[in-house]
Amino acid sequence: MATEAQALQLVALLENELIRRRGRIDVHTDYYRGKHRLKFASDEFAKFHGNRYRDFSDNWTQVVADSPVERLTVTGFLASGEMEADKDLWEVWQVNGLDSDSQLGFLGAVTGARCFVLVWGDPDDPDMPVVTFEDASQSIVAYEPGSRTRRRAALKRWQDGNEDYATLYLAKEVWKFCRPLARQDKTPQMADVDEELKTWQPRDMGDEPNPQPNPMGLVPMVELPNKPMLVDEPMSDVQGVIAMQDAINLLWAQLFTASDYASFPQRVILGAEPPTIPKLNAAGEVVGKQLVDIQKFAVDRVMMFSGKDTKIAEWQAANLAMYTGIIEVAVGHLAAQTRTPQHYLIGKMANLSADSLLAAETGLVQRVDEKKLWFGQGLREVARLIALAKGDERKARALRSGRVLWADSESRSHAQMADALLKLKQLGFPFQWLALKYGLTPTEVADMMAMKEAELEMDPVTEISRQMLGVKEPAGPPAEEPEEDGPDDEDVA
């Protein structure tokens, strides 16, 4: 069991790493939300127009991040050696609202490079563990040296009111700490006091012990990495989009500026003095001359010049179509780099066949399948933790080597799907497998099989077929044997 000093040392180590990651996560989240900064602009352009386009963004980052998440849908869990999905585990998944929260977690992993899942037992309901998806800005997992899967510790840190909270999860125990939130407007006299206050202290848990034992015997937090690397950290899908997104925003800013000037052609007057008007005193007498306000002529669209050599020249307006062409090329590069279908970004739909659309989405489907591979590995460990939280070690071993069931990554019409499934049925694929492939959850498949059996029982042809094939009726409960009559008086006599 770790001492308090060892626990605080781990908290400090994990908190420092969490703070280091936080900056990059915040940048990626801001780009997903459309909070972009004007980049690649010249100093002159940024000086005169930077503030004007401060809140503008042509946000393609959100489309790139959302496109795989909308196809990541968990439909069940299958333990090793089992033919049907685990109903108890699926009940835990639905009771905890993970149908929707899993989408939030997957989106957090796509934008922030990773997300986490925390599993813990509920003392009020031992059969229903609490499962939550956690954001990468608040959670972190530490691994054993030389391992990417064996978890050593996990930390969750968050703020609530005027307090900072931290929970350290170890294999054998769980430590809970708190500290006052550091003041942002502290005076020099309060600096030393804040230094003392910002140290972690064990949280007062009332009747609960601190630390409290971990009955699962494993660190109960699992990391779901996005695009993991062998020698570096996982990568965010937003990370490779930022540079091109900045270029697209700049092109739009330049296009808007050019269109503003193009709406009023730029002209120059040659061979004439600047126009003036008389300057009058209070008595109405001319006391001098003053230059005409050029902005007034810009509004009135009328200007008069005198002089026989006066000429008017005009600058040709910029070709605005050049900007839109470059923007389309930039968006096309972004689509190719992120394997996002062109019709998700360009917005132009032609008379494309179904096969053409499927081919256009091949890159996205492969991208989704890669995420299923890595997220699925972590979700199998989550399923194992849920079984351990319920005290079922046998099921935990089976789920550790099981698999996660996902909805189909490809987007097909009902006609295409029905035609494909019919051909697979003719090849001999079982009906339950076809129903899962169609997109039904294991619970829905079980209900469908029960309804299908009920329909067969109601069909008179079923009874005739059974008689012709010699199939016997399902055996009912054994009939009660009649009681033997006891000996009568004559037999006794």
C-alpha positions in Angstrom: 0.0 0.0 0.0 1.3 3.4 -0.9 2.0 6.0 1.8 0.6 9.5 1.7 3.9 10.9 0.6 4.2 8.5 -2.3 0.6 9.2 -3.3 1.3 13.0 -3.3 4.4 12.4 -5.4 2.4 10.5 -8.0 -0.3 13.3 -8.0 2.4 16.0 -8.6 4.0 13.9 -11.4 0.7 13.2 -13.2 -0.6 16.8 -12.7 2.5 18.3 -14.3 2.1 16.0 -17.4 -1.6 16.9 -17.5 -0.8 20.6 -17.5 1.7 20.1 -20.3 -0.9 18.4 -22.4 -3.6 20.9 -21.6 -2.4 23.7 -23.9 -2.5 21.5 -27.1 -5.9 20.1 -26.1 -7.3 23.6 -25.7 -6.0 24.7 -29.1 -7.6 21.7 -30.8 -10.9 22.2 -29.0 -10.9 25.9 -30.0 -10.4 25.0 -33.6 -13.2 22.5 -33.5 -15.5 25.2 -32.0 -14.5 27.7 -34.7 -12.3 29.9 -32.6 -9.5 30.5 -35.0 -6.7 33.1 -35.2 -5.8 35.0 -38.4 -2.5 33.5 -39.5 -0.1 33.9 -42.5 -1.2 37.5 -43.0 1.3 40.2 -43.8 2.0 42.8 -41.0 0.2 45.5 -43.0 -2.9 43.3 -43.6 -3.0 42.2 -40.0 -2.6 45.8 -38.8 -5.5 47.2 -40.8 -7.8 44.2 -41.2 -6.9 41.7 -38.4 -9.4 43.0 -35.9 -12.1 43.0 -38.6 -11.9 39.3 -39.2 -11.1 38.4 -35.6 -14.3 36.4 -35.1 -14.6 35.0 -38.6 -13.8 31.4 -39.5 -14.7 29.1 -42.4 -14.8 26.1 -40.0 -13.8 22.9 -41.8 -12.2 21.4 -38.7 -15.6 20.5 -37.3 -16.6 18.6 -40.4 -13.3 16.6 -40.4 -13.7 15.7 -36.7 -17.4 14.8 -36.9 -17.3 12.6 -40.0 -15.8 9.5 -38.3 -17.6 10.0 -35.0 -21.0 9.8 -36.6 -20.1 6.2 -37.7 -18.7 5.0 -34.4 -21.6 3.3 -32.7 -21.2 0.4 -30.2 -23.9 -2.2 -30.5 -22.8 -4.8 -27.9 -20.0 -6.9 -26.4 -19.3 -10.5 -27.1 -17.3 -12.6 -24.6 -14.8 -15.2 -25.8 -16.4 -18.5 -26.5 -20.0 -17.1 -26.5 -22.3 -17.0 -29.5 -24.6 -14.2 -28.3 -23.8 -10.7 -27.0 -23.7 -10.2 -23.2 -27.1 -8.8 -22.1 -26.0 -7.9 -18.6 -23.1 -5.8 -19.9 -25.3 -4.1 -22.5 -27.7 -3.2 -19.6 -24.9 -1.5 -17.8 -24.0 0.3 -21.0 -27.5 1.6 -21.5 -28.3 2.4 -17.8 -25.2 4.6 -17.7 -26.3 6.5 -20.8 -23.3 5.4 -22.8 -25.1 5.3 -26.1 -24.8 9.1 -26.1 -21.9 9.6 -23.8 -19.7 7.3 -25.9 -20.2 9.7 -28.8 -18.9 12.6 -26.6 -15.9 10.5 -25.6 -15.1 9.5 -29.2 -15.3 13.1 -30.3 -13.0 14.1 -27.4 -10.5 11.5 -28.5 -10.7 12.6 -32.2 -10.1 16.3 -31.2 -7.9 15.8 -28.1 -5.9 12.7 -29.2 -7.3 10.6 -26.4 -10.2 10.1 -24.0 -10.7 8.0 -20.9 -13.3 5.7 -19.4 -13.7 5.3 -15.6 -15.4 2.3 -14.0 -16.3 2.2 -10.3 -18.8 0.2 -8.2 -22.0 1.7 -6.9 -22.4 0.9 -3.2 -26.1 1.4 -3.4 -26.5 -1.0 -6.4 -23.7 -3.6 -6.6 -25.0 -5.0 -9.8 -24.9 -1.7 -11.7 -21.4 -0.2 -11.8 -20.9 3.5 -12.7 -19.2 4.0 -16.0 -18.2 7.5 -17.3 -16.3 8.9 -20.2 -13.6 11.4 -19.1 -12.0 14.3 -21.0 -8.3 14.3 -21.7 -7.9 17.7 -20.1 -9.0 16.3 -16.7 -7.6 12.7 -16.7 -4.4 10.9 -17.3 -3.1 7.3 -17.0 0.5 6.3 -16.2 1.8 2.9 -17.4 4.4 0.5 -16.1 7.9 1.1 -17.6 8.2 -0.4 -21.1 4.5 -1.1 -21.4 1.6 0.6 -23.3 -1.1 -1.5 -21.7 -0.3 -2.3 -18.0 -1.6 0.7 -16.0 0.3 1.8 -12.9 -1.9 4.8 -11.8 -4.5 7.2 -13.0 -5.5 10.7 -12.0 -8.6 12.7 -12.4 -8.3 16.5 -11.5 -11.2 19.0 -11.7 -12.5 22.2 -10.2 -15.7 22.8 -8.5 -16.5 26.1 -6.9 -13.5 27.4 -5.0 -11.9 24.0 -4.7 -9.5 21.9 -6.7 -10.1 18.2 -6.5 -7.9 15.2 -7.4 -8.5 11.5 -7.2 -5.6 9.1 -7.6 -6.5 5.6 -8.7 -4.1 2.7 -7.9 -4.5 -1.0 -8.2 -5.0 -1.5 -4.5 -6.4 1.8 -3.2 -7.9 5.1 -4.2 -6.7 8.4 -2.7 -8.8 11.6 -2.7 -7.3 15.1 -2.3 -8.4 18.7 -2.4 -7.0 22.2 -2.2 -8.4 25.8 -2.3 -8.5 27.3 -5.8 -5.5 29.6 -6.3 -6.5 33.2 -6.5 -5.8 34.9 -9.8 -5.7 38.5 -8.3 -3.5 37.8 -5.4 -1.5 40.6 -3.8 2.3 40.3 -3.0 1.4 39.8 0.6 -0.8 36.9 -0.2 1.7 35.2 -2.5 3.3 33.2 0.3 -0.1 32.2 1.6 -1.2 30.9 -1.8 2.0 28.9 -2.1 1.0 27.1 1.1 -2.7 26.7 0.1 -2.0 25.2 -3.3 -0.5 22.0 -1.8 -2.8 19.0 -1.9 -4.4 17.8 1.3 -6.4 14.5 2.0 -10.1 15.1 1.4 -12.4 14.8 4.4 -14.7 11.8 3.4 -16.7 11.6 6.6 -17.4 8.0 7.4 -15.5 6.7 4.3 -11.8 5.9 4.7 -9.2 7.8 2.7 -7.5 6.0 1.1 -10.2 3.5 0.4 -9.5 0.0 -1.0 -9.9 -0.8 -4.6 -11.9 -4.1 -4.8 -11.2 -4.6 -8.5 -7.5 -5.0 -8.1 -6.8 -3.0 -11.2 -6.5 0.7 -12.0 -10.2 1.4 -13.0 -9.5 4.0 -15.7 -8.8 3.1 -19.3 -7.3 5.2 -22.1 -8.8 5.3 -25.6 -6.0 6.6 -27.9 -6.6 8.2 -31.3 -3.9 7.4 -33.9 -1.3 6.1 -31.4 2.4 6.0 -32.2 5.1 3.7 -31.1 7.5 6.3 -29.8 5.3 9.4 -29.4 1.9 10.5 -28.1 -1.3 9.8 -30.0 -2.3 12.3 -32.6 -5.5 14.4 -32.9 -7.3 14.5 -36.2 -7.5 18.3 -35.8 -3.7 18.6 -35.6 -3.1 18.1 -39.3 -6.0 20.4 -40.3 -5.0 23.6 -38.5 -2.4 24.9 -41.0 -4.7 24.5 -44.0 -7.6 25.9 -42.0 -5.6 29.0 -41.2 -4.8 29.4 -44.9 -8.5 29.1 -45.9 -9.5 31.7 -43.4 -6.8 34.2 -44.7 -8.0 33.7 -48.3 -11.6 34.4 -47.3 -10.4 37.6 -45.4 -8.5 38.8 -48.5 -11.5 38.0 -50.7 -13.8 40.0 -48.5 -11.4 42.9 -48.4 -10.9 42.8 -52.2 -14.7 42.6 -52.8 -15.2 45.6 -50.6 -12.8 47.7 -52.8 -14.1 46.1 -56.0 -17.6 47.3 -55.2 -16.3 50.9 -55.5 -13.8 51.1 -58.4 -10.6 53.0 -57.5 -10.0 56.1 -59.6 -7.3 58.7 -59.8 -7.5 62.3 -61.1 -4.6 63.5 -63.2 -3.7 67.2 -64.0 -5.9 68.9 -61.5 -5.5 70.5 -58.1 -7.3 69.0 -55.1 -10.8 70.5 -55.0 -11.4 73.2 -52.4 -14.3 75.1 -51.0 -14.4 78.7 -49.6 -13.9 79.1 -45.9 -16.3 81.6 -44.4 -16.2 83.5 -41.1 -19.1 84.3 -38.9 -20.1 87.3 -41.1 -20.2 85.2 -44.2 -17.0 86.6 -45.7 -14.5 84.5 -47.5 -11.4 84.3 -45.4 -9.6 81.4 -47.1 -10.0 78.0 -48.7 -10.3 74.5 -47.3 -9.9 71.0 -49.0 -13.0 69.1 -49.8 -13.6 66.0 -47.6 -12.8 63.1 -49.9 -15.2 60.8 -48.0 -18.1 63.1 -48.9 -17.4 62.5 -52.6 -17.2 58.7 -51.9 -20.7 58.9 -50.7 -22.2 61.4 -53.2 -20.4 59.7 -56.1 -20.0 63.2 -57.7 -16.8 65.3 -58.0 -16.0 68.4 -60.1 -12.6 69.4 -61.2 -11.5 72.4 -63.3 -8.6 72.6 -65.8 -8.1 71.8 -69.4 -5.6 68.9 -68.7 -7.7 67.1 -66.1 -8.0 63.4 -66.8 -9.5 60.4 -64.9 -7.9 57.0 -64.7 -9.1 53.8 -63.1 -7.5 50.8 -61.5 -8.8 47.5 -62.7 -10.6 45.5 -60.0 -9.1 42.3 -58.6 -10.2 39.0 -60.1 -12.3 37.6 -57.2 -12.8 34.3 -58.9 -9.1 33.6 -58.3 -9.7 33.5 -54.6 -12.6 31.1 -54.8 -10.6 28.8 -57.0 -7.7 28.7 -54.6 -10.1 28.1 -51.7 -11.6 25.1 -53.5 -8.1 23.7 -54.1 -7.2 24.2 -50.4 -10.4 22.4 -49.3 -9.6 19.6 -51.7 -6.2 19.2 -50.2 -7.7 19.1 -46.7 -10.1 16.4 -47.8 -7.3 14.3 -49.3 -5.1 14.7 -46.2 -7.8 13.8 -43.7 -9.5 11.1 -45.9 -12.8 13.0 -45.7 -15.1 12.5 -48.7 -15.2 15.4 -51.1 -19.0 15.6 -51.0 -18.8 16.2 -47.2 -16.8 19.4 -47.8 -17.4 20.8 -51.3 -21.1 20.7 -51.0 -21.7 20.0 -54.7 -23.8 16.9 -55.5 -24.0 15.5 -59.0 -25.8 12.5 -60.4 -23.5 10.0 -58.8 -24.3 6.4 -58.6 -24.4 4.5 -55.3 -21.2 2.7 -56.2 -19.5 6.0 -56.9 -20.5 7.3 -53.5 -19.2 4.1 -51.8 -15.9 4.5 -53.6 -15.7 8.1 -52.6 -16.1 7.1 -48.9 -13.5 4.3 -48.9 -10.9 6.5 -47.2 -13.4 7.5 -44.5 -14.5 3.9 -43.9 -10.9 2.8 -43.5 -10.3 5.7 -41.1 -13.3 4.7 -39.0 -12.2 1.0 -39.0 -8.8 2.1 -37.6 -10.5 3.9 -34.8 -12.6 0.9 -34.0 -9.5 -1.2 -33.7 -7.9 1.1 -31.1 -11.0 2.2 -29.3 -12.2 -1.4 -29.2 -9.0 -2.6 -27.5 -9.7 -0.1 -24.7 -13.4 -0.9 -24.5 -12.7 -4.6 -24.1 -10.7 -3.6 -21.0 -13.7 -1.5 -19.9 -16.0 -4.5 -20.2 -13.5 -6.5 -18.1 -13.6 -3.8 -15.4 -17.4 -3.8 -15.4 -17.4 -7.6 -14.8 -14.8 -7.2 -12.0 -16.9 -4.4 -10.4 -19.8 -6.8 -10.3 -17.5 -9.5 -8.8 -17.7 -11.9 -11.8 -14.0 -12.9 -12.4 -14.9 -15.7 -14.9 -16.8 -13.3 -17.1 -14.0 -10.8 -16.7 -11.5 -13.3 -18.2 -13.8 -14.1 -21.1 -14.5 -10.4 -21.9 -10.8 -9.6 -21.8 -10.3 -11.7 -25.0 -13.8 -10.9 -26.4 -14.7 -8.3 -28.9 -16.7 -5.1 -29.3 -19.7 -5.1 -31.7 -19.9 -2.0 -33.9 -22.5 -0.7 -36.4 -21.4 -0.9 -40.0 -18.9 1.8 -41.1 -20.3 2.0 -44.6 -23.3 4.2 -45.4 -25.7 2.3 -47.7 -29.3 2.6 -48.7 -31.8 0.1 -47.5 -32.1 -1.3 -51.0 -28.4 -1.9 -51.3 -28.2 -3.5 -47.8 -31.2 -5.7 -48.5 -29.7 -6.9 -51.8 -26.3 -7.7 -50.2 -27.9 -9.5 -47.2 -30.1 -11.6 -49.5 -27.0 -12.8 -51.5 -25.2 -13.6 -48.2 -28.3 -15.6 -47.0 -28.1 -17.6 -50.3 -24.5 -18.4 -49.5 -25.7 -19.9 -46.1 -25.0 -17.1 -43.6 -27.2 -17.5 -40.5 -30.2 -15.1 -39.9 -28.9 -13.7 -36.6 -25.6 -12.7 -38.2 -27.5 -11.0 -41.1 -29.6 -9.1 -38.6 -26.5 -7.8 -36.8 -25.0 -6.8 -40.1 -28.2 -5.0 -41.0 -27.5 -2.7 -38.0 -29.7 -4.2 -35.2 -28.4 -4.3 -31.7 -28.0 -7.8 -30.1 -31.1 -7.0 -27.9 -33.2 -6.2 -31.0 -31.9 -9.4 -32.7 -33.0 -11.5 -29.7 -36.4 -9.8 -29.8 -36.7 -10.5 -33.5 -35.8 -14.2 -33.1 -38.5 -14.5 -30.5 -41.0 -12.8 -32.8 -39.9 -15.0 -35.6 -40.4 -18.2 -33.5 -43.9 -16.9 -32.5 -44.9 -16.4 -36.1 -43.8 -19.9 -37.0 -45.8 -21.4 -34.2 -48.9 -19.6 -35.5 -48.4 -20.7 -39.1 -50.4 -24.0 -39.8 -47.8 -24.9 -42.5 -45.2 -25.2 -39.8 -47.2 -28.1 -38.2 -47.6 -29.9 -41.5 -43.9 -29.5 -42.2 -43.0 -30.9 -38.8 -45.2 -34.0 -39.3 -43.8 -34.6 -42.8 -40.2 -34.3 -41.5 -41.0 -36.4 -38.4 -40.1 -33.5 -36.0 -41.7 -34.1 -32.6 -43.4 -31.4 -30.6 -41.3 -29.8 -27.9 -41.7 -31.9 -24.8 -44.0 -30.4 -22.3 -44.0 -31.0 -18.5 -44.3 -34.7 -17.6 -47.8 -35.8 -17.0 -48.6 -36.7 -13.4 -48.9 -40.4 -13.0 -52.2 -41.6 -11.4 -51.9 -42.7 -7.8 -52.0 -46.4 -7.3 -55.0 -47.6 -5.4 -54.3 -48.9 -2.0 -55.2 -52.4 -1.0 -58.9 -52.8 -0.3 -60.3 -54.8 2.5 -60.8 -58.0 0.4 -57.1 -58.0 -0.5 -56.2 -57.6 3.1 -58.5 -60.4 4.0 
